[in-house]
Amino acid sequence: MTPSVLGTMIPPRFIDAVLTETGHHSVRRRPLLAWLVVYCLLALALYAQASDGEMLRDLLEGGR
């Protein structure tokens, strides 16, 4: 399993709902959107053996 699989295991609309419910949903465009930060944190926790660059690249290649 790779970090990009997180998007299929945890649907983006679920992340959006949690961010909205907790009042942390992005209101404006930012370099790192709130949903991407959540996936990055999950991937960092689950894939500690991978470098940050590898993890971020895999997440971005998997995309939404």
Backbone bond lengths (Angstrom), bond angles and torsions (degrees), N, CA, C in turn:
res aa  C-N    CA-C-N  psi(-1)  N-CA   C-N-CA  omega(-1)  CA-C   N-CA-C  phi
1 M - - - 1.450 - - 1.530 108.56 -
2 T 1.321 115.56 140.94 1.460 121.40 -179.99 1.524 110.00 -116.98
3 P 1.329 117.72 163.25 1.462 119.79 179.72 1.534 113.94 -56.81
4 S 1.335 118.23 -31.17 1.469 119.35 -178.94 1.521 111.81 -66.38
5 V 1.323 117.91 -18.48 1.460 122.20 178.42 1.531 110.65 -69.49
6 L 1.339 117.45 -20.38 1.476 120.34 -179.72 1.524 111.62 -54.24
7 G 1.330 117.35 -36.81 1.463 120.92 -179.43 1.513 113.44 -63.98
8 T 1.326 117.26 -25.64 1.457 119.72 177.19 1.521 111.51 -88.99
9 M 1.328 116.29 -29.56 1.457 120.30 179.11 1.531 111.70 -78.50
10 I 1.322 115.88 -38.04 1.463 121.76 179.42 1.525 106.18 -122.59
11 P 1.330 117.70 98.68 1.464 121.01 -174.48 1.531 112.85 -58.71
12 P 1.337 117.00 141.87 1.463 121.06 178.44 1.532 113.20 -53.67
13 R 1.337 118.13 -35.18 1.473 119.16 -179.59 1.533 111.51 -66.77
14 F 1.352 117.51 -28.30 1.461 120.50 175.38 1.527 109.77 -68.24
15 I 1.343 116.37 -45.60 1.466 121.08 177.50 1.525 109.73 -59.60
16 D 1.346 116.85 -45.51 1.468 121.09 178.80 1.528 111.39 -59.52
17 A 1.338 116.95 -42.16 1.466 120.92 -179.83 1.526 111.09 -64.01
18 V 1.331 117.04 -42.78 1.467 120.72 179.41 1.528 110.33 -65.36
19 L 1.338 116.80 -43.35 1.462 120.23 179.18 1.524 111.14 -63.41
20 T 1.330 117.27 -40.31 1.461 121.21 178.92 1.531 110.60 -66.86
21 E 1.330 116.32 -45.48 1.468 120.93 -178.77 1.524 112.15 -62.43
22 T 1.329 116.66 -34.34 1.465 120.08 -178.88 1.526 112.76 -90.81
23 G 1.342 116.18 0.51 1.454 120.00 178.08 1.520 114.13 76.71
24 H 1.332 117.26 22.22 1.460 121.04 -178.27 1.522 113.23 -115.66
25 H 1.305 117.22 15.52 1.464 121.08 179.22 1.516 109.44 -71.19
26 S 1.319 116.55 144.02 1.470 120.80 179.90 1.525 110.49 -65.71
27 V 1.309 115.61 128.39 1.455 121.44 176.95 1.526 109.37 -96.14
28 R 1.311 116.41 -32.77 1.463 121.26 179.69 1.520 109.50 -125.62
29 R 1.322 115.51 166.45 1.468 120.47 179.41 1.525 109.52 -72.61
30 R 1.308 116.03 133.05 1.451 122.44 179.72 1.526 108.14 -131.77
31 P 1.334 116.83 159.83 1.467 118.56 177.51 1.531 112.65 -56.10
32 L 1.330 117.29 -40.86 1.458 121.76 175.13 1.523 108.09 -118.42
33 L 1.313 115.85 114.01 1.457 120.46 179.55 1.528 110.08 -71.87
34 A 1.308 115.62 154.53 1.467 120.77 -176.42 1.525 111.56 -55.91
35 W 1.345 117.54 -42.21 1.470 119.23 -178.22 1.522 110.93 -64.77
36 L 1.333 117.46 -35.06 1.459 120.36 179.45 1.529 110.52 -69.41
37 V 1.314 116.44 -37.89 1.471 120.24 177.66 1.527 110.06 -62.62
38 V 1.337 117.56 -41.66 1.467 120.60 178.84 1.521 110.33 -61.55
39 Y 1.338 116.77 -47.34 1.461 119.54 178.69 1.527 111.38 -62.59
40 C 1.331 117.83 -38.90 1.468 121.12 178.26 1.526 110.72 -61.47
41 L 1.322 116.58 -44.94 1.470 120.15 179.42 1.521 111.67 -63.88
42 L 1.337 116.43 -41.79 1.463 119.68 177.26 1.526 110.55 -62.90
43 A 1.323 116.43 -44.89 1.462 120.40 -179.33 1.528 111.24 -65.20
44 L 1.332 117.39 -40.04 1.468 120.09 178.03 1.525 111.06 -60.41
45 A 1.324 116.22 -38.68 1.463 119.96 179.94 1.534 111.73 -72.23
46 L 1.339 115.95 -40.14 1.460 119.97 -175.80 1.522 113.76 -83.73
47 Y 1.319 117.13 -24.42 1.462 121.12 -175.08 1.524 110.55 -125.41
48 A 1.304 116.37 52.57 1.462 122.12 -176.86 1.527 112.08 -60.97
49 Q 1.326 117.55 -24.23 1.460 120.61 -178.86 1.525 112.14 -74.90
50 A 1.330 119.07 -19.49 1.466 122.55 -179.86 1.531 109.62 -87.69
51 S 1.322 115.99 151.49 1.462 118.88 176.80 1.524 109.72 -72.30
52 D 1.322 116.58 157.81 1.465 120.66 178.86 1.524 110.82 -58.22
53 G 1.335 117.00 -41.25 1.461 121.25 179.90 1.512 112.43 -62.82
54 E 1.348 116.62 -42.96 1.471 120.80 178.04 1.528 110.53 -62.49
55 M 1.320 115.47 -44.36 1.455 120.43 -177.87 1.522 110.83 -63.92
56 L 1.329 117.57 -47.07 1.457 121.32 -178.46 1.527 110.67 -65.49
57 R 1.322 117.56 -41.82 1.459 121.40 178.49 1.527 110.26 -60.48
58 D 1.331 117.21 -43.87 1.458 120.30 -179.51 1.523 111.09 -65.49
59 L 1.332 117.05 -40.81 1.470 119.99 177.84 1.521 110.96 -61.94
60 L 1.331 116.70 -44.76 1.461 120.71 -177.73 1.522 111.53 -69.12
61 E 1.320 118.29 -35.61 1.462 121.13 177.85 1.512 110.63 -68.56
62 G 1.338 117.09 -32.87 1.465 120.72 177.87 1.517 110.24 -72.19
63 G 1.342 115.88 -31.76 1.458 123.01 175.95 1.506 115.86 50.26
64 R 1.281 114.83 -178.88 1.467 122.51 176.57 1.476 109.60 -100.57
